């Protein structure tokens, strides 16, 4: 079983302003990938989901692909 990316890199809180890190966990259409595909633990998957939604709302990430 692969370890969570954020746990492995000692990242406690996922920052919504870190668009490069967040973009790794979305598909080309802009949707959030599932835990099975990302390999994240439940805690970080929830934080990722909140960060992506916040980044979308503030305009850092698009809601959908062009």
N, CA, C and O atoms as a Maestro MAE file, in Angstrom:
{
 s_m_m2io_version
 :::
 2.0.0
}

f_m_ct {
 s_m_title
 :::
 protein
 m_atom[264] {
  # First column is atom index #
  i_m_mmod_type
  r_m_x_coord
  r_m_y_coord
  r_m_z_coord
  i_m_residue_number
  s_m_chain_name
  s_m_pdb_residue_name
  s_m_pdb_atom_name
  i_m_atomic_number
  :::
  1 25 0.845 -1.189 0.000 1 A "UNK " " N  " 7
  2 3 0.000 0.000 0.000 1 A "UNK " " CA " 6
  3 2 0.887 1.249 0.000 1 A "UNK " " C  " 6
  4 15 1.812 1.360 0.805 1 A "UNK " " O  " 8
  5 25 0.604 2.171 -0.892 2 A "UNK " " N  " 7
  6 3 1.420 3.372 -0.960 2 A "UNK " " CA " 6
  7 2 1.029 4.350 0.143 2 A "UNK " " C  " 6
  8 15 -0.123 4.391 0.573 2 A "UNK " " O  " 8
  9 25 1.999 5.128 0.589 3 A "UNK " " N  " 7
  10 3 1.745 6.071 1.657 3 A "UNK " " CA " 6
  11 2 1.217 7.385 1.088 3 A "UNK " " C  " 6
  12 15 1.502 7.754 -0.052 3 A "UNK " " O  " 8
  13 25 0.457 8.063 1.901 4 A "UNK " " N  " 7
  14 3 -0.130 9.353 1.538 4 A "UNK " " CA " 6
  15 2 0.964 10.355 1.170 4 A "UNK " " C  " 6
  16 15 1.958 10.477 1.885 4 A "UNK " " O  " 8
  17 25 0.784 11.070 0.059 5 A "UNK " " N  " 7
  18 3 1.761 12.052 -0.420 5 A "UNK " " CA " 6
  19 2 2.052 13.122 0.625 5 A "UNK " " C  " 6
  20 15 3.209 13.485 0.834 5 A "UNK " " O  " 8
  21 25 1.019 13.625 1.276 6 A "UNK " " N  " 7
  22 3 1.197 14.708 2.243 6 A "UNK " " CA " 6
  23 2 1.830 14.202 3.538 6 A "UNK " " C  " 6
  24 15 2.630 14.917 4.141 6 A "UNK " " O  " 8
  25 25 1.494 12.991 3.983 7 A "UNK " " N  " 7
  26 3 2.120 12.414 5.170 7 A "UNK " " CA " 6
  27 2 3.593 12.131 4.897 7 A "UNK " " C  " 6
  28 15 4.445 12.351 5.757 7 A "UNK " " O  " 8
  29 25 3.881 11.651 3.717 8 A "UNK " " N  " 7
  30 3 5.245 11.307 3.328 8 A "UNK " " CA " 6
  31 2 6.144 12.551 3.322 8 A "UNK " " C  " 6
  32 15 7.317 12.462 3.687 8 A "UNK " " O  " 8
  33 25 5.611 13.700 2.913 9 A "UNK " " N  " 7
  34 3 6.381 14.941 2.834 9 A "UNK " " CA " 6
  35 2 6.195 15.837 4.060 9 A "UNK " " C  " 6
  36 15 6.576 17.007 4.038 9 A "UNK " " O  " 8
  37 25 5.605 15.285 5.133 10 A "UNK " " N  " 7
  38 3 5.389 16.016 6.388 10 A "UNK " " CA " 6
  39 2 4.645 17.333 6.193 10 A "UNK " " C  " 6
  40 15 5.022 18.362 6.754 10 A "UNK " " O  " 8
  41 25 3.579 17.284 5.388 11 A "UNK " " N  " 7
  42 3 2.726 18.456 5.175 11 A "UNK " " CA " 6
  43 2 1.468 18.240 6.007 11 A "UNK " " C  " 6
  44 15 0.647 17.377 5.695 11 A "UNK " " O  " 8
  45 25 1.324 19.031 7.069 12 A "UNK " " N  " 7
  46 3 0.198 18.856 7.985 12 A "UNK " " CA " 6
  47 2 -1.086 19.442 7.446 12 A "UNK " " C  " 6
  48 15 -2.142 18.815 7.521 12 A "UNK " " O  " 8
  49 25 -1.001 20.644 6.902 13 A "UNK " " N  " 7
  50 3 -2.172 21.353 6.414 13 A "UNK " " CA " 6
  51 2 -2.007 21.638 4.928 13 A "UNK " " C  " 6
  52 15 -0.965 22.140 4.505 13 A "UNK " " O  " 8
  53 25 -3.013 21.328 4.142 14 A "UNK " " N  " 7
  54 3 -2.953 21.580 2.697 14 A "UNK " " CA " 6
  55 2 -3.388 23.019 2.448 14 A "UNK " " C  " 6
  56 15 -4.466 23.435 2.873 14 A "UNK " " O  " 8
  57 25 -2.542 23.772 1.758 15 A "UNK " " N  " 7
  58 3 -2.803 25.189 1.516 15 A "UNK " " CA " 6
  59 2 -3.523 25.371 0.178 15 A "UNK " " C  " 6
  60 15 -3.066 24.870 -0.849 15 A "UNK " " O  " 8
  61 25 -4.632 26.077 0.194 16 A "UNK " " N  " 7
  62 3 -5.404 26.297 -1.031 16 A "UNK " " CA " 6
  63 2 -4.652 27.168 -2.035 16 A "UNK " " C  " 6
  64 15 -4.982 27.165 -3.221 16 A "UNK " " O  " 8
  65 25 -3.640 27.919 -1.572 17 A "UNK " " N  " 7
  66 3 -2.866 28.784 -2.469 17 A "UNK " " CA " 6
  67 2 -1.767 28.020 -3.203 17 A "UNK " " C  " 6
  68 15 -1.182 28.534 -4.157 17 A "UNK " " O  " 8
  69 25 -1.485 26.789 -2.760 18 A "UNK " " N  " 7
  70 3 -0.464 25.962 -3.401 18 A "UNK " " CA " 6
  71 2 -1.102 25.198 -4.562 18 A "UNK " " C  " 6
  72 15 -1.374 24.001 -4.465 18 A "UNK " " O  " 8
  73 25 -1.332 25.915 -5.655 19 A "UNK " " N  " 7
  74 3 -2.087 25.384 -6.789 19 A "UNK " " CA " 6
  75 2 -1.367 24.211 -7.450 19 A "UNK " " C  " 6
  76 15 -2.020 23.270 -7.903 19 A "UNK " " O  " 8
  77 25 -0.038 24.247 -7.515 20 A "UNK " " N  " 7
  78 3 0.721 23.167 -8.159 20 A "UNK " " CA " 6
  79 2 0.503 21.839 -7.434 20 A "UNK " " C  " 6
  80 15 0.325 20.806 -8.080 20 A "UNK " " O  " 8
  81 25 0.515 21.856 -6.111 21 A "UNK " " N  " 7
  82 3 0.298 20.629 -5.333 21 A "UNK " " CA " 6
  83 2 -1.135 20.135 -5.493 21 A "UNK " " C  " 6
  84 15 -1.370 18.935 -5.634 21 A "UNK " " O  " 8
  85 25 -2.085 21.054 -5.473 22 A "UNK " " N  " 7
  86 3 -3.501 20.683 -5.588 22 A "UNK " " CA " 6
  87 2 -3.815 20.125 -6.967 22 A "UNK " " C  " 6
  88 15 -4.590 19.177 -7.093 22 A "UNK " " O  " 8
  89 25 -3.217 20.709 -8.004 23 A "UNK " " N  " 7
  90 3 -3.521 20.313 -9.381 23 A "UNK " " CA " 6
  91 2 -3.146 18.855 -9.664 23 A "UNK " " C  " 6
  92 15 -3.730 18.233 -10.552 23 A "UNK " " O  " 8
  93 25 -2.177 18.301 -8.917 24 A "UNK " " N  " 7
  94 3 -1.778 16.896 -9.089 24 A "UNK " " CA " 6
  95 2 -2.928 15.948 -8.782 24 A "UNK " " C  " 6
  96 15 -2.971 14.830 -9.296 24 A "UNK " " O  " 8
  97 25 -3.856 16.391 -7.948 25 A "UNK " " N  " 7
  98 3 -4.929 15.528 -7.482 25 A "UNK " " CA " 6
  99 2 -6.268 15.825 -8.145 25 A "UNK " " C  " 6
  100 15 -7.317 15.424 -7.641 25 A "UNK " " O  " 8
  101 25 -6.232 16.527 -9.271 26 A "UNK " " N  " 7
  102 3 -7.440 16.738 -10.067 26 A "UNK " " CA " 6
  103 2 -7.201 16.174 -11.465 26 A "UNK " " C  " 6
  104 15 -6.066 16.139 -11.942 26 A "UNK " " O  " 8
  105 25 -8.257 15.740 -12.107 27 A "UNK " " N  " 7
  106 3 -8.105 15.203 -13.463 27 A "UNK " " CA " 6
  107 2 -8.102 16.359 -14.469 27 A "UNK " " C  " 6
  108 15 -8.323 17.506 -14.081 27 A "UNK " " O  " 8
  109 25 -7.854 16.078 -15.755 28 A "UNK " " N  " 7
  110 3 -7.794 17.158 -16.751 28 A "UNK " " CA " 6
  111 2 -9.084 17.983 -16.864 28 A "UNK " " C  " 6
  112 15 -9.056 19.116 -17.346 28 A "UNK " " O  " 8
  113 25 -10.197 17.424 -16.425 29 A "UNK " " N  " 7
  114 3 -11.466 18.149 -16.478 29 A "UNK " " CA " 6
  115 2 -11.675 19.024 -15.254 29 A "UNK " " C  " 6
  116 15 -12.651 19.772 -15.186 29 A "UNK " " O  " 8
  117 25 -10.766 18.940 -14.282 30 A "UNK " " N  " 7
  118 3 -10.872 19.769 -13.087 30 A "UNK " " CA " 6
  119 2 -11.566 19.106 -11.925 30 A "UNK " " C  " 6
  120 15 -11.802 19.752 -10.904 30 A "UNK " " O  " 8
  121 25 -11.902 17.833 -12.047 31 A "UNK " " N  " 7
  122 3 -12.582 17.125 -10.963 31 A "UNK " " CA " 6
  123 2 -11.571 16.562 -9.970 31 A "UNK " " C  " 6
  124 15 -10.448 16.225 -10.342 31 A "UNK " " O  " 8
  125 25 -11.971 16.464 -8.722 32 A "UNK " " N  " 7
  126 3 -11.110 15.913 -7.674 32 A "UNK " " CA " 6
  127 2 -11.067 14.397 -7.841 32 A "UNK " " C  " 6
  128 15 -12.106 13.752 -7.980 32 A "UNK " " O  " 8
  129 25 -9.850 13.829 -7.826 33 A "UNK " " N  " 7
  130 3 -9.704 12.387 -7.959 33 A "UNK " " CA " 6
  131 2 -10.068 11.681 -6.658 33 A "UNK " " C  " 6
  132 15 -9.983 12.269 -5.580 33 A "UNK " " O  " 8
  133 25 -10.472 10.418 -6.763 34 A "UNK " " N  " 7
  134 3 -10.876 9.644 -5.596 34 A "UNK " " CA " 6
  135 2 -9.661 9.193 -4.786 34 A "UNK " " C  " 6
  136 15 -8.526 9.259 -5.257 34 A "UNK " " O  " 8
  137 25 -9.915 8.743 -3.584 35 A "UNK " " N  " 7
  138 3 -8.841 8.269 -2.708 35 A "UNK " " CA " 6
  139 2 -8.122 7.064 -3.296 35 A "UNK " " C  " 6
  140 15 -6.918 6.899 -3.100 35 A "UNK " " O  " 8
  141 25 -8.850 6.232 -4.010 36 A "UNK " " N  " 7
  142 3 -8.227 5.051 -4.632 36 A "UNK " " CA " 6
  143 2 -7.160 5.470 -5.626 36 A "UNK " " C  " 6
  144 15 -6.110 4.834 -5.720 36 A "UNK " " O  " 8
  145 25 -7.420 6.531 -6.363 37 A "UNK " " N  " 7
  146 3 -6.472 6.983 -7.378 37 A "UNK " " CA " 6
  147 2 -5.364 7.857 -6.797 37 A "UNK " " C  " 6
  148 15 -4.223 7.794 -7.253 37 A "UNK " " O  " 8
  149 25 -5.694 8.677 -5.788 38 A "UNK " " N  " 7
  150 3 -4.687 9.578 -5.230 38 A "UNK " " CA " 6
  151 2 -3.790 8.881 -4.219 38 A "UNK " " C  " 6
  152 15 -2.618 9.233 -4.088 38 A "UNK " " O  " 8
  153 25 -4.321 7.903 -3.506 39 A "UNK " " N  " 7
  154 3 -3.547 7.220 -2.478 39 A "UNK " " CA " 6
  155 2 -3.432 8.013 -1.193 39 A "UNK " " C  " 6
  156 15 -2.575 7.716 -0.360 39 A "UNK " " O  " 8
  157 25 -4.283 9.022 -1.013 40 A "UNK " " N  " 7
  158 3 -4.236 9.850 0.183 40 A "UNK " " CA " 6
  159 2 -4.975 9.179 1.335 40 A "UNK " " C  " 6
  160 15 -5.864 8.353 1.127 40 A "UNK " " O  " 8
  161 25 -4.587 9.555 2.562 41 A "UNK " " N  " 7
  162 3 -5.328 9.078 3.727 41 A "UNK " " CA " 6
  163 2 -6.622 9.897 3.814 41 A "UNK " " C  " 6
  164 15 -6.756 10.926 3.151 41 A "UNK " " O  " 8
  165 25 -7.554 9.442 4.618 42 A "UNK " " N  " 7
  166 3 -8.868 10.088 4.708 42 A "UNK " " CA " 6
  167 2 -8.757 11.540 5.160 42 A "UNK " " C  " 6
  168 15 -9.443 12.415 4.632 42 A "UNK " " O  " 8
  169 25 -7.893 11.791 6.135 43 A "UNK " " N  " 7
  170 3 -7.716 13.145 6.667 43 A "UNK " " CA " 6
  171 2 -7.252 14.107 5.577 43 A "UNK " " C  " 6
  172 15 -7.800 15.200 5.436 43 A "UNK " " O  " 8
  173 25 -6.249 13.704 4.812 44 A "UNK " " N  " 7
  174 3 -5.722 14.587 3.775 44 A "UNK " " CA " 6
  175 2 -6.651 14.668 2.563 44 A "UNK " " C  " 6
  176 15 -6.668 15.688 1.874 44 A "UNK " " O  " 8
  177 25 -7.412 13.628 2.294 45 A "UNK " " N  " 7
  178 3 -8.385 13.690 1.196 45 A "UNK " " CA " 6
  179 2 -9.453 14.732 1.513 45 A "UNK " " C  " 6
  180 15 -9.869 15.482 0.630 45 A "UNK " " O  " 8
  181 25 -9.896 14.782 2.763 46 A "UNK " " N  " 7
  182 3 -10.890 15.792 3.174 46 A "UNK " " CA " 6
  183 2 -10.301 17.190 3.072 46 A "UNK " " C  " 6
  184 15 -10.956 18.111 2.584 46 A "UNK " " O  " 8
  185 25 -9.056 17.349 3.535 47 A "UNK " " N  " 7
  186 3 -8.401 18.656 3.444 47 A "UNK " " CA " 6
  187 2 -8.198 19.067 1.991 47 A "UNK " " C  " 6
  188 15 -8.361 20.237 1.646 47 A "UNK " " O  " 8
  189 25 -7.843 18.108 1.140 48 A "UNK " " N  " 7
  190 3 -7.657 18.389 -0.285 48 A "UNK " " CA " 6
  191 2 -8.960 18.871 -0.902 48 A "UNK " " C  " 6
  192 15 -8.975 19.841 -1.660 48 A "UNK " " O  " 8
  193 25 -10.039 18.199 -0.581 49 A "UNK " " N  " 7
  194 3 -11.338 18.569 -1.129 49 A "UNK " " CA " 6
  195 2 -11.708 19.994 -0.733 49 A "UNK " " C  " 6
  196 15 -12.186 20.759 -1.571 49 A "UNK " " O  " 8
  197 25 -11.495 20.365 0.536 50 A "UNK " " N  " 7
  198 3 -11.767 21.721 0.999 50 A "UNK " " CA " 6
  199 2 -10.859 22.728 0.307 50 A "UNK " " C  " 6
  200 15 -11.307 23.808 -0.079 50 A "UNK " " O  " 8
  201 25 -9.575 22.375 0.147 51 A "UNK " " N  " 7
  202 3 -8.614 23.280 -0.490 51 A "UNK " " CA " 6
  203 2 -8.973 23.516 -1.951 51 A "UNK " " C  " 6
  204 15 -8.890 24.644 -2.437 51 A "UNK " " O  " 8
  205 25 -9.372 22.457 -2.657 52 A "UNK " " N  " 7
  206 3 -9.744 22.595 -4.068 52 A "UNK " " CA " 6
  207 2 -10.983 23.474 -4.201 52 A "UNK " " C  " 6
  208 15 -11.032 24.358 -5.057 52 A "UNK " " O  " 8
  209 25 -11.972 23.233 -3.365 53 A "UNK " " N  " 7
  210 3 -13.203 24.016 -3.426 53 A "UNK " " CA " 6
  211 2 -12.939 25.485 -3.105 53 A "UNK " " C  " 6
  212 15 -13.498 26.376 -3.744 53 A "UNK " " O  " 8
  213 25 -12.088 25.731 -2.114 54 A "UNK " " N  " 7
  214 3 -11.743 27.109 -1.743 54 A "UNK " " CA " 6
  215 2 -10.958 27.786 -2.864 54 A "UNK " " C  " 6
  216 15 -11.200 28.952 -3.179 54 A "UNK " " O  " 8
  217 25 -10.014 27.050 -3.470 55 A "UNK " " N  " 7
  218 3 -9.207 27.601 -4.562 55 A "UNK " " CA " 6
  219 2 -10.084 27.913 -5.776 55 A "UNK " " C  " 6
  220 15 -9.855 28.904 -6.469 55 A "UNK " " O  " 8
  221 25 -11.080 27.075 -6.033 56 A "UNK " " N  " 7
  222 3 -12.006 27.333 -7.143 56 A "UNK " " CA " 6
  223 2 -12.801 28.607 -6.885 56 A "UNK " " C  " 6
  224 15 -12.945 29.455 -7.767 56 A "UNK " " O  " 8
  225 25 -13.316 28.730 -5.662 57 A "UNK " " N  " 7
  226 3 -14.149 29.876 -5.304 57 A "UNK " " CA " 6
  227 2 -13.371 31.182 -5.418 57 A "UNK " " C  " 6
  228 15 -13.917 32.198 -5.849 57 A "UNK " " O  " 8
  229 25 -12.093 31.154 -5.029 58 A "UNK " " N  " 7
  230 3 -11.272 32.362 -5.070 58 A "UNK " " CA " 6
  231 2 -10.619 32.602 -6.422 58 A "UNK " " C  " 6
  232 15 -9.940 33.611 -6.614 58 A "UNK " " O  " 8
  233 25 -10.819 31.681 -7.363 59 A "UNK " " N  " 7
  234 3 -10.335 31.885 -8.716 59 A "UNK " " CA " 6
  235 2 -8.938 31.368 -8.995 59 A "UNK " " C  " 6
  236 15 -8.381 31.660 -10.054 59 A "UNK " " O  " 8
  237 25 -8.345 30.597 -8.064 60 A "UNK " " N  " 7
  238 3 -7.012 30.036 -8.295 60 A "UNK " " CA " 6
  239 2 -7.072 28.830 -9.226 60 A "UNK " " C  " 6
  240 15 -6.132 28.566 -9.976 60 A "UNK " " O  " 8
  241 25 -8.191 28.099 -9.171 61 A "UNK " " N  " 7
  242 3 -8.398 26.931 -10.033 61 A "UNK " " CA " 6
  243 2 -9.704 27.099 -10.800 61 A "UNK " " C  " 6
  244 15 -10.644 27.705 -10.286 61 A "UNK " " O  " 8
  245 25 -9.778 26.577 -12.011 62 A "UNK " " N  " 7
  246 3 -11.047 26.645 -12.750 62 A "UNK " " CA " 6
  247 2 -12.033 25.594 -12.229 62 A "UNK " " C  " 6
  248 15 -11.620 24.554 -11.715 62 A "UNK " " O  " 8
  249 25 -13.320 25.864 -12.363 63 A "UNK " " N  " 7
  250 3 -14.336 24.883 -11.982 63 A "UNK " " CA " 6
  251 2 -14.361 23.725 -12.975 63 A "UNK " " C  " 6
  252 15 -14.532 22.569 -12.589 63 A "UNK " " O  " 8
  253 25 -14.188 24.047 -14.262 64 A "UNK " " N  " 7
  254 3 -14.164 23.018 -15.310 64 A "UNK " " CA " 6
  255 2 -13.042 23.330 -16.302 64 A "UNK " " C  " 6
  256 15 -12.478 24.424 -16.308 64 A "UNK " " O  " 8
  257 25 -12.740 22.354 -17.128 65 A "UNK " " N  " 7
  258 3 -11.714 22.560 -18.162 65 A "UNK " " CA " 6
  259 2 -12.311 23.357 -19.304 65 A "UNK " " C  " 6
  260 15 -13.529 23.398 -19.480 65 A "UNK " " O  " 8
  261 25 -11.448 23.985 -20.073 66 A "UNK " " N  " 7
  262 3 -11.925 24.768 -21.215 66 A "UNK " " CA " 6
  263 2 -12.208 23.882 -22.388 66 A "UNK " " C  " 6
  264 15 -12.619 24.367 -23.442 66 A "UNK " " O  " 8
  :::
 }
 m_bond[263] {
  # First column is bond index #
  i_m_from
  i_m_to
  i_m_order
  :::
  1 1 2 1
  2 2 3 1
  3 3 4 2
  4 3 5 1
  5 5 6 1
  6 6 7 1
  7 7 8 2
  8 7 9 1
  9 9 10 1
  10 10 11 1
  11 11 12 2
  12 11 13 1
  13 13 14 1
  14 14 15 1
  15 15 16 2
  16 15 17 1
  17 17 18 1
  18 18 19 1
  19 19 20 2
  20 19 21 1
  21 21 22 1
  22 22 23 1
  23 23 24 2
  24 23 25 1
  25 25 26 1
  26 26 27 1
  27 27 28 2
  28 27 29 1
  29 29 30 1
  30 30 31 1
  31 31 32 2
  32 31 33 1
  33 33 34 1
  34 34 35 1
  35 35 36 2
  36 35 37 1
  37 37 38 1
  38 38 39 1
  39 39 40 2
  40 39 41 1
  41 41 42 1
  42 42 43 1
  43 43 44 2
  44 43 45 1
  45 45 46 1
  46 46 47 1
  47 47 48 2
  48 47 49 1
  49 49 50 1
  50 50 51 1
  51 51 52 2
  52 51 53 1
  53 53 54 1
  54 54 55 1
  55 55 56 2
  56 55 57 1
  57 57 58 1
  58 58 59 1
  59 59 60 2
  60 59 61 1
  61 61 62 1
  62 62 63 1
  63 63 64 2
  64 63 65 1
  65 65 66 1
  66 66 67 1
  67 67 68 2
  68 67 69 1
  69 69 70 1
  70 70 71 1
  71 71 72 2
  72 71 73 1
  73 73 74 1
  74 74 75 1
  75 75 76 2
  76 75 77 1
  77 77 78 1
  78 78 79 1
  79 79 80 2
  80 79 81 1
  81 81 82 1
  82 82 83 1
  83 83 84 2
  84 83 85 1
  85 85 86 1
  86 86 87 1
  87 87 88 2
  88 87 89 1
  89 89 90 1
  90 90 91 1
  91 91 92 2
  92 91 93 1
  93 93 94 1
  94 94 95 1
  95 95 96 2
  96 95 97 1
  97 97 98 1
  98 98 99 1
  99 99 100 2
  100 99 101 1
  101 101 102 1
  102 102 103 1
  103 103 104 2
  104 103 105 1
  105 105 106 1
  106 106 107 1
  107 107 108 2
  108 107 109 1
  109 109 110 1
  110 110 111 1
  111 111 112 2
  112 111 113 1
  113 113 114 1
  114 114 115 1
  115 115 116 2
  116 115 117 1
  117 117 118 1
  118 118 119 1
  119 119 120 2
  120 119 121 1
  121 121 122 1
  122 122 123 1
  123 123 124 2
  124 123 125 1
  125 125 126 1
  126 126 127 1
  127 127 128 2
  128 127 129 1
  129 129 130 1
  130 130 131 1
  131 131 132 2
  132 131 133 1
  133 133 134 1
  134 134 135 1
  135 135 136 2
  136 135 137 1
  137 137 138 1
  138 138 139 1
  139 139 140 2
  140 139 141 1
  141 141 142 1
  142 142 143 1
  143 143 144 2
  144 143 145 1
  145 145 146 1
  146 146 147 1
  147 147 148 2
  148 147 149 1
  149 149 150 1
  150 150 151 1
  151 151 152 2
  152 151 153 1
  153 153 154 1
  154 154 155 1
  155 155 156 2
  156 155 157 1
  157 157 158 1
  158 158 159 1
  159 159 160 2
  160 159 161 1
  161 161 162 1
  162 162 163 1
  163 163 164 2
  164 163 165 1
  165 165 166 1
  166 166 167 1
  167 167 168 2
  168 167 169 1
  169 169 170 1
  170 170 171 1
  171 171 172 2
  172 171 173 1
  173 173 174 1
  174 174 175 1
  175 175 176 2
  176 175 177 1
  177 177 178 1
  178 178 179 1
  179 179 180 2
  180 179 181 1
  181 181 182 1
  182 182 183 1
  183 183 184 2
  184 183 185 1
  185 185 186 1
  186 186 187 1
  187 187 188 2
  188 187 189 1
  189 189 190 1
  190 190 191 1
  191 191 192 2
  192 191 193 1
  193 193 194 1
  194 194 195 1
  195 195 196 2
  196 195 197 1
  197 197 198 1
  198 198 199 1
  199 199 200 2
  200 199 201 1
  201 201 202 1
  202 202 203 1
  203 203 204 2
  204 203 205 1
  205 205 206 1
  206 206 207 1
  207 207 208 2
  208 207 209 1
  209 209 210 1
  210 210 211 1
  211 211 212 2
  212 211 213 1
  213 213 214 1
  214 214 215 1
  215 215 216 2
  216 215 217 1
  217 217 218 1
  218 218 219 1
  219 219 220 2
  220 219 221 1
  221 221 222 1
  222 222 223 1
  223 223 224 2
  224 223 225 1
  225 225 226 1
  226 226 227 1
  227 227 228 2
  228 227 229 1
  229 229 230 1
  230 230 231 1
  231 231 232 2
  232 231 233 1
  233 233 234 1
  234 234 235 1
  235 235 236 2
  236 235 237 1
  237 237 238 1
  238 238 239 1
  239 239 240 2
  240 239 241 1
  241 241 242 1
  242 242 243 1
  243 243 244 2
  244 243 245 1
  245 245 246 1
  246 246 247 1
  247 247 248 2
  248 247 249 1
  249 249 250 1
  250 250 251 1
  251 251 252 2
  252 251 253 1
  253 253 254 1
  254 254 255 1
  255 255 256 2
  256 255 257 1
  257 257 258 1
  258 258 259 1
  259 259 260 2
  260 259 261 1
  261 261 262 1
  262 262 263 1
  263 263 264 2
  :::
 }
}
